[in-house]
Amino acid sequence: MPEMKAALGTQADATVFRKLATVSYQTSYSHRGGFYTLTSIPRFDTHGLWCCRGAWFSRHGTLLETATISVESAPAGYLVGELERVLQVPAKDALRQLVQAGRLHRESYRGLYLYLARDRSRCQEQWAARQAQEPSLDSHQEEYRAARVLFYSLLDEQQRRLYAGLESLKQGHGGDRQLAQALGLDEDSVARGRRELLSREVQPDRVRRAGGGRPRAEKKRPIS
């Protein structure tokens, strides 16, 4: 702002903003939005980011929007430190705000918070992918984890629940908790899948039970 004031020969912020209103520009997500650039100048990288003179700009605009999209698109979500290394700015407070606003989800992971997409299906995929990244005892376990993540990502909601229930049966005591942690499901969902398999209450033609989901919207007739 001081540089733009000097270039325009003014001391008034309003004069600068009137000039900016006539061009297409964006502000940095770093330095509290204190840097400005014309939208035609940035050459964004694969993360949608661009740095100039130490100031960081994003294709997505603000830090909150950038953090949201970055977490949602990350294959295995982000820990705070991981996201900060990508964005090159502190992100802990922004992530906290996004969780409180219901725009992101977080899970405890090895004593830290892992930030994941709010969408349940996407969140489960990210959580499973994160679990697959953990060190394995041998190459066979590592290959199995990777294959399980890939297979799990191809299933619909009912199939994921039934698969988790089947794997829980194989684990025996404590299987519900182990599968819930591995796949990012609620323990109740794993237990439900297990019960459905044992009782053969499976509906192969449905993802959800009849009556599930949002109620059908009824068209209102205009009052004459």
ABEGO torsion letter per residue (X at the ends): XAAAAAAAGBABAAAAAAAAAABBBBBBABGGGABBBBAAABBBBAAGBBBBGGBBBBAAEBAAAAAAAAAAABAAEBBAAAAAAAAGBBAAAAAAAAAAAGABBBBBBGGBBBBBBABAAAAAAAAAAAAAABBBABAAAAAAAAAAAAAAAABBAAAAAAAAAAAAAAAEBGAAAAAAAAAGBBAAAAAAAAAAAAAGBBBAABABBBGBEBBBBBBBBBBX
